[in-house]
Amino acid sequence: MNLVTLVLLLLHLFFVSWVDAGRVFLLNSNITRSFEDMEAYFSPSEEAMVETGVLYVADPLDACQKLRNKPKQSTNGMFPFALIVRGGGCSFEQKVRNAQGTGFKAAIVHDDVDREFLLSMDGDEYGINIQAVFVSKAAGETLKKYAGMVDTKVMLVPSLEDSGWSSFACIALLISLNIFLILTTCVFVYRRCTSHVMSDRMVKSLPSVRFTSVHGYITTALSCAICLEDYSVGNKLRVLPCCHKFHAACVDLWLTSWRTFCPVCKRDARISMDEPSASESTPLLAGSSLVHIDPPLVGSSSLLHTSSSYSQQSFRESEGSSSHFASAHSLEEC
């Protein structure tokens, strides 16, 4: 089940749990229908329960007299329901009492004219112990077609506005929706963060050097472009594939928390120098036309020798300069 379907289902259940009117469900092997109903005010006032039964058409249909068709007692827990039409010169209360006196466990009274609303059934509740609901004319005509069928069941789902289950259902659905929204937000934030930053392991795999002296190194800059602080002797500098250097702490935080590209040239630090850039408009070199390469960190005994030899290496930005960057992760190339 995808996220959209789950949201729609939760919203549907949330709406149903708050609906004022009950529902009459028609269940058949070939059809499943539901109709809105209005519960009678004289129905039992104790907490209503969902009831399932077999539908019979009342005889007489208006139930203004004692019904002639006495229902059969079911052995499978299915209660007999009486389908009654409005009118006939008697009250709703009288119709329900006649159905109850004949042995029916519920009465479904349908309208005799088409209208845009359901009528409320008033009366004295004393002595009435069966459920009674009112439905539209169209609902009554549909129910009448399937009345008496063995494989057809009718389910009465009461209004949930006053039931304890309604409060529980609403609280449960609200909690479920909140959990769903929180999880969705977490997944969105996680995907966004992981797609725009590098992992600690990837950052630590980038080469680094120690800054030895201002005069010993000829670099593209003598200060960190992130914190704008000058390099000091002994500072650990992280070298990106584009050969730009920064304080390791500064650029590590940048790559793991903000973006994956170099703060100077915008080149993606995850792409090797021998691979094509992600965008043709992305500059490959820094703004300066002169780029110098620092020597690798070697043993202390040979540091002065390597420093003096590498301090003379430089090149200008040109079409042939790409040959100096054959390996992005090779510290010697920078």
Steps between C-alpha positions, in 0.01 A plus 500: 500500500653832395498817707219668308268201545578485870424869546169471313401197707579675827308810394202287398497318832538830684200643314286193559579504871360853528192462281173577684277252318528123512520273199303209361721256310364258241734202464459254216731277300450731202450837665606705799311822560464740789227752574484783746235462769346699784452320829166528674497704817304228678752226425685349800713769660777269621816472296407384154661197342549392141224256409487264202188330375276380220255746350126430462240720335228582754147375434323736489775718363406807708492290822206698634353168612650194658722333242376179343843366401665370813877460447675169535741462787851479361758259638806679361467818704324698225221720632180565300460862385171648379491736200211746544376790290408841640132601498181302545350729761701382802803631686856376476471378857199285416676345201801404712283359779311281252829371357632429848182322601531264202855398592720727289822623659530821298282722284618687190245762396549655158349818359213491252613812312835626376657773712844636565495431873401225740206529737540458874274247671359620832301303752483348846792270569330312781479129419696521176816289502584459130698725272309725258648709220365716219643492146422671170255376239780396264670302776173328589433398140850352469467312828160367392653337190732289717259429785451132581811381316695237689843630395415862583576663834415843635724666754394791721794716605384756759603860521835534671457851638394385847674165524815424694649336193480833319728673749744212496497483119553874462789502747659197335464651153642834611799324656546293185489809280752679721735202494462476123576869452802481731640196319439663162682814614792298637534303176487821295762674716724192501488463122563869451794502737662184367471618140670836566781404737782249525548236765780524756669198344507663156639824640771324702611319185601831342876575528637751749830680561664697782572865444871548577585863421379794298824522303542127464178460302379688198123450515196644333416674827658546841167502682199274522221612266239374746601654834725769341773425758864487391666163502734436792790262516373155588143556377344197337378587152252289308570471126194469276511328158517844340823562697356781711602483865316602814522448872403135545249584773338771288463309176405175677208678664408661167497169313312302768244766593442731206614407149721255313680750275808712548418841656736671253446341159169318569636170369341194655745345744357156425613516134857419405695751296530254210120471482276754321337764712130473581433828322672657201458841661681396818849656511783253541764735641510780751455862403874558501677433170806371682471174690791358698545150636610423855739212572384185676573445864804275531750418772643788702853438372402562138241771558730791411621332184154414372368842598763684301448278195123528501496872572618563145216301338220707350289519190258736336141419417484388138349233279789267571490543877262207548789257457631604842179369663491141382423365849254681729595317815875509450651746742815534288294651216405794723 
